[in-house]
Amino acid sequence: MHKPSTVGLISGTGDQGQGIALRLAAAGNTLSLGSRSAERAGQTARRINQKIGEERVRGMDNHELVAGCEILFLTVPFAHVEQVINEYRQEFSEGQILVDVTVPVVFDKGPQLLNLESGSGAEHLQSLLPSGLSLVAAFKTLPAHLLVEIDSPLACDEFICSDSSSAKTRVLEVVSQIASLRWIDAGGLRYSRSLEAITLLEIALNRRYRVKEARMQVVGL
């Protein structure tokens, strides 16, 4: 049995970061939430704790968070991932797990995925990481605004993929207790290409049917 992982969200004060932190904390996890401003991170952490009625989230500066956590969720827009990796490169250490929740979508004459040489945003991110870190892709197909609405059940499936089976297992230990959410192991990191394409489809469906909460459920598994 592994000891409990230390979990942190890099720049977790946006909607997606707050939503993931809310769901993880409500599921019983203790975690840290980062920002360039420790004060801003602390304010956001207090709001989350108030919503769940427990002191499970603490705020801190991103540098401190990256240096101190075993599992790190990267909750910034895809356009900023390279800057973030370079800025905190000195704080990363061997054995850490980075969870990529980003999707390389741009809205130029309608939503579309960036054409990346690596094949997907997650694979591109993996090419940027210092050696010794494992990358896991997760939370790519869940609407950020729904994650924030803690009283709304997710009632769907979510997918996880990685080239490291041990890293995938460690992340699942953290996320699998989120209520009304079933996790599906999607295989190696190359399948992140499909997950990112699913997100693009969800955005298109939301627009076509004038809804905001399109998400996936797989039957037959």
C-alpha positions in Angstrom: 0.0 0.0 0.0 1.3 3.4 -1.0 1.4 6.2 1.5 -1.0 9.1 0.7 0.3 11.3 -2.1 0.9 15.0 -1.7 -1.3 16.6 -4.3 -1.0 20.1 -5.8 -2.6 22.1 -8.5 -0.3 24.5 -10.4 -2.1 27.8 -11.0 -5.3 26.2 -9.7 -7.2 29.5 -9.2 -9.1 29.4 -12.5 -12.4 27.6 -13.1 -10.9 24.3 -14.1 -8.4 24.3 -11.2 -11.0 25.3 -8.7 -13.4 22.7 -10.0 -10.9 19.9 -9.8 -9.8 21.0 -6.3 -13.4 21.1 -5.2 -14.2 17.6 -6.4 -11.0 16.2 -5.0 -11.4 17.8 -1.6 -15.1 16.9 -1.4 -14.0 13.3 -2.1 -11.8 13.4 1.0 -8.4 14.4 -0.4 -6.1 17.0 1.3 -4.3 19.1 -1.3 -2.5 22.3 -2.1 -3.6 25.0 -4.6 -1.0 27.2 -6.2 -0.8 30.6 -7.9 1.8 33.1 -8.8 0.4 35.0 -5.8 0.3 33.1 -2.5 -2.4 35.6 -1.3 -4.6 34.8 -4.2 -4.1 31.1 -3.8 -5.0 31.4 -0.1 -8.2 33.3 -0.8 -9.3 30.6 -3.4 -8.4 27.8 -1.0 -10.5 29.4 1.8 -13.5 29.7 -0.6 -13.2 26.0 -1.5 -13.0 25.0 2.1 -16.1 27.0 2.9 -18.0 25.2 0.1 -17.1 21.8 1.3 -17.3 22.6 5.0 -13.8 21.2 5.8 -10.3 22.5 5.9 -8.8 20.3 3.1 -7.2 22.8 0.8 -4.3 25.2 1.5 -3.0 27.9 -0.8 0.6 28.7 -1.6 3.0 30.1 -4.2 3.5 27.9 -7.3 7.2 27.6 -6.7 6.7 26.1 -3.2 3.9 23.9 -4.5 5.9 22.4 -7.3 8.8 21.7 -5.0 6.7 20.0 -2.4 4.1 17.9 -4.1 4.3 14.4 -5.6 1.3 14.6 -7.9 0.9 17.9 -9.8 -2.1 18.9 -11.8 -1.3 21.4 -14.5 -4.4 23.6 -14.6 -3.4 26.4 -17.0 -4.5 27.1 -20.6 -2.6 25.1 -23.1 -1.0 28.2 -24.6 0.9 28.7 -21.3 2.2 25.2 -20.7 5.6 25.7 -22.2 6.1 28.9 -20.1 5.0 27.1 -16.9 7.4 24.2 -17.5 10.3 26.5 -18.1 9.5 28.8 -15.2 9.3 25.9 -12.6 11.9 23.6 -14.1 14.3 24.0 -11.2 11.6 22.9 -8.7 10.6 19.7 -10.5 12.2 16.6 -9.1 12.6 13.0 -10.2 9.6 10.7 -9.4 7.0 13.4 -9.6 3.8 12.9 -11.6 2.4 15.7 -13.8 -1.3 15.4 -14.6 -2.1 17.2 -17.9 -5.7 18.4 -18.0 -5.1 20.9 -20.9 -6.6 20.7 -24.4 -4.9 22.5 -27.4 -8.1 24.1 -28.7 -8.1 27.5 -30.4 -11.1 29.5 -31.5 -10.1 30.9 -34.9 -13.2 30.9 -37.1 -14.7 28.2 -34.9 -13.1 25.8 -32.4 -10.3 23.6 -33.7 -7.3 21.6 -32.4 -3.8 22.9 -32.9 -1.9 20.8 -35.4 1.0 19.6 -33.2 3.9 17.6 -34.5 3.8 15.4 -31.4 0.3 14.3 -32.2 -1.5 15.7 -29.1 -1.1 18.4 -26.5 -0.2 15.8 -23.9 2.5 14.3 -26.0 3.9 17.8 -26.7 3.9 18.5 -23.0 5.8 15.2 -22.3 8.5 16.3 -24.7 9.0 19.5 -22.6 9.3 17.8 -19.2 12.6 17.3 -17.4 13.8 13.7 -17.2 12.4 11.6 -14.4 8.9 13.0 -14.4 5.9 10.9 -15.5 3.0 12.4 -17.4 -0.7 11.4 -17.0 -3.5 12.8 -19.1 -6.9 13.2 -17.3 -9.8 15.5 -16.8 -9.7 16.4 -20.5 -13.3 15.8 -21.4 -15.1 17.3 -18.3 -16.6 20.8 -18.6 -14.8 23.2 -16.2 -17.9 25.1 -15.2 -19.6 21.8 -14.3 -16.7 20.8 -12.1 -17.1 24.0 -10.2 -20.8 23.4 -9.5 -20.2 21.0 -6.6 -23.9 20.3 -6.0 -24.3 19.1 -9.6 -23.6 15.4 -10.1 -21.1 14.7 -12.9 -22.9 11.4 -13.8 -20.5 10.5 -16.6 -17.3 8.8 -17.5 -13.8 10.3 -17.6 -10.6 8.9 -19.2 -7.1 8.6 -18.1 -4.0 7.6 -20.1 -0.3 7.4 -19.6 2.8 5.5 -20.7 3.5 4.9 -17.1 1.2 2.3 -15.5 2.5 3.1 -12.0 1.9 6.8 -12.4 -1.6 6.1 -13.8 -2.3 3.9 -10.7 -1.2 6.6 -8.3 -3.4 9.2 -9.9 -6.4 6.9 -9.9 -5.9 6.5 -6.2 -6.5 10.2 -5.8 -9.3 10.8 -8.3 -11.3 7.6 -8.2 -13.4 8.6 -5.1 -15.0 11.6 -6.9 -18.7 11.1 -6.6 -20.8 10.0 -9.7 -17.7 9.8 -11.9 -16.4 6.6 -13.4 -12.8 6.4 -14.6 -11.9 4.5 -17.7 -8.3 3.5 -18.5 -7.8 4.6 -22.1 -4.3 3.1 -22.4 -1.0 4.8 -23.4 -0.5 8.5 -23.8 -1.0 8.4 -27.6 -4.7 8.0 -26.9 -4.7 11.5 -25.5 -5.2 12.5 -29.2 -8.6 10.9 -29.1 -9.5 12.5 -25.8 -8.6 15.9 -27.0 -10.7 15.3 -30.2 -13.6 14.3 -27.9 -13.4 17.6 -26.2 -13.5 19.4 -29.5 -16.6 17.4 -30.3 -18.2 18.3 -27.0 -17.6 22.0 -27.6 -19.3 21.7 -31.1 -22.2 19.8 -29.6 -22.7 22.5 -26.9 -22.8 25.1 -29.5 -25.1 23.3 -31.9 -27.6 22.3 -29.2 -27.2 25.4 -27.1 -26.2 23.6 -23.9 -23.1 23.8 -21.7 -22.7 20.4 -20.1 -22.0 17.9 -23.0 -19.8 15.0 -21.6 -19.2 11.4 -22.3 -20.7 8.1 -21.0 -19.5 4.8 -22.4 -21.9 1.8 -22.4 -21.0 -1.8 -22.6 -17.9 -1.6 -20.3 
